[in-house]
Amino acid sequence: MAPFPFAHATHPQWSVAVSLVLAQLGAQRAAAPPLGLLYITDHFAAHAQEVLDQLMAGLPEVTDWVGAVGLGIAATGVEYWDEPALAVMLVDVPADQFQVFNGVTPLPAAVAGLQPGGGSRFVAQTALVHADAHTPDLPELIVELAQRTHSAAVFGGVVYGRERCVQFAHSSRGRLSGRGVSPGVLTGGLSGVAFGPDIEVWTRVTQGCRPMGAVHTVTRTHDNVVLELDGVGALDRLLSDANVSLAQPDVAVLRLRQVLAGIRLMDGQFGQHPAPDIASEEALALGAETRVRHIIGLDTARRGFVLSECLQPGEQLVFCERHAEAARMDLLHMCTALREDLAALDGQSKSVCGALYISCNGRGGAHFGADHAELQCVQAALGDIPLVGLFAGGEIAGQQLYGYTGVLTVFVADVASA
């Protein structure tokens, strides 16, 4: 596969921005691939249907579209924040190797014993998913969706806009049905595109937080209140690791507002890959094996603290804080490791045809110290690969809903066939 065509533009008028994107795409291709990824900032959310319609009219060969809206979007080396912009990538994959889905027409359940490539029925190997933050039981739905794929893993992000959390899910191949589906613009629930076994995608997660102390074991909880860590009052562990005292409440509150909880994933929760042991001395840096959650309150009477999710005794937890330099170093490490993996895999070199980057609204250039700095880190490590993406209200990888992370997914092919 050749590098995927992609384009991006900013302009106060949505129609002009779309025209600029179409002109860029027209200069890169002889014929359009069948699948388009579309990301827009929420400045264009009110015109989402018109944006999609104009793209479909200008690219009639593209049969399927998926995408979403965000406060910010990304392209190779560029971040668009709080300005009217859109980015498009045309994913050159065979029509029988992808399938668009949404809440009305969900992804079919994986059939036990059915192996990829073993029959005419479409088999999902993995999937790109966009989710509305207001969807009830969202973490559980992500797990259920991942289990509908043979890799038991998906990737994507939570849609976030000031007013409308728009998603795109359109197919002119008869894949979608139901009320409100045919125009291709929807709100609420989950949508996206599943990829078949012949499409090779690699997903990596980079964290933006630094551990503050040792890893603790949860020993007692009540609902979403953590009462004991390592058999000791959980609040006392928190205060010790944060190096504050409630004797100075104003100082303590300011400090504790910066503290987050990193929760270790159990084996199997990141797709088919076992989670590394973050309790080991050499693995204190947060990685994909940790999901970060907010501490939303203190329970001084019971010497506990309140988390934004419920934990069970036996789970592991480490207190952490957002840290720009740790985020930058982890991002560079992730991209460098990915580049090295591509250079030699079982003796066969791989090349990147295109990439999707979903990052947290709390990251971006502002967190990394300069405009476009996060995407320029990716560009510096991986080169000028075609890339589009979204700044999201939560990041999805494996079977997990993350926060303060970046999720990079690359489409790869053998160098000989690229």
Phi, psi and omega in degrees: 000139176279165175305139182290138173296139176209159182202157178206153182200156173231138177193144180301331180261124183301322183294324178291318178300318178296318179298321177296319178295316180298322179295319178296316180294322180298331180280350185255349192223156169264321177218144184281138170296167189277347186237130178243136171257131187229123176233133181230151171281162186289355171297333180259005186300321181292342180247024185302316181295320180293322177299311180297317181299318181292322176295318179295323178292322181280341181230067185296340179286340180281110186274336187226143179225139171221156179164197187192174177252152176208165173296329177221152174229169186226155170214180184305111176073007188226140173236131175252111181243130173050044175210153182289120184201160172214156178222140182227137170231135177259114188269113186272083178231152180300147183297334180273005182247017172207158180208123178282144179218163171206191184292332179280320177241083186285167176292130180299149178293143175296137181266124180302131177088346179277117183265146176307133179081005185269001180189184183279340181293137179296133178240121180279124174272318175205180183206145168270128183231138170245138187226144174277133183296337182272004180291125179298143176056040184301314179302321179292323178293325177296317177299315182296321178294317179301323181288352174275359177249157181285338176275350185058033183211142175229175178212154179155212184198168179267125184290137181216125175217162182294322183238308184243124176266078188279141170236153175248130174206097184230140172216132176260015181257014179077018182278332185250149177211167176111166185299133174076007185273319190303323178294333175095359179244128184215165174229151178086154175071205183239147174208169179161205181217133176264147180245143181279178186292342180278353180259116183265116177235142177241133179241134177230150180241135174240135183266160179239016184236154180244132177297149181254349183188204183284164175277132182247155175256129178288124182245342176203136180220165169213111188056235181259021175260122174272117186262324181222142171235124181058031179079006181243153177310127186296324178296322179295321175298317180299312181297322180294312182293327179277351178059048177224167179225143177288355173293338173242078191299319181297316178295317182298316182297316179299319180290316185291337175294341180266353185268137177238167178246123175263121186252128182288133175283144175281160178306135177093348181279349173249066182068221183270003185261132179293146179283135176297162182270101183284354177282346180286150185297329185275001185233038182284339175291134182293139178226198182296345181280003183232131172252138186259133181229155180281144166269118190253000178180167178242145175241084186291332181295321182255007179057046179229181174222158186256128178257163178279006172208165182271137176247165178241148174307138182103339177287157181252147186216141174227134177284143185211173179215150176296140185209116187297315183292321177297321178296317180295315181294321180291322178297314179296321178297316180299312183293321179295317178296321178296317179298320179292322177295322179292327185295328182206106176233106183055035177082356182248117180287149180239155173233154180268125177271331181187163183216152175235130181235117177251118181237164182282146174303335180275005179251229180078182184302324181300321179286330184269359170107351180196159177304135176068009190296322182295313181289332176289331173298315179297316180297319181296325183276324187250352180088188184276056178285149175298126184212135169227165180183188191216141167266121196242169175272010180169147184245144186241129175206142183064246175238019191243149170257115185258175171216147179062027181242172167238135179243113181254125177237129180242142172266123186237157177213158175300141180303322182298331183254359183286000000 
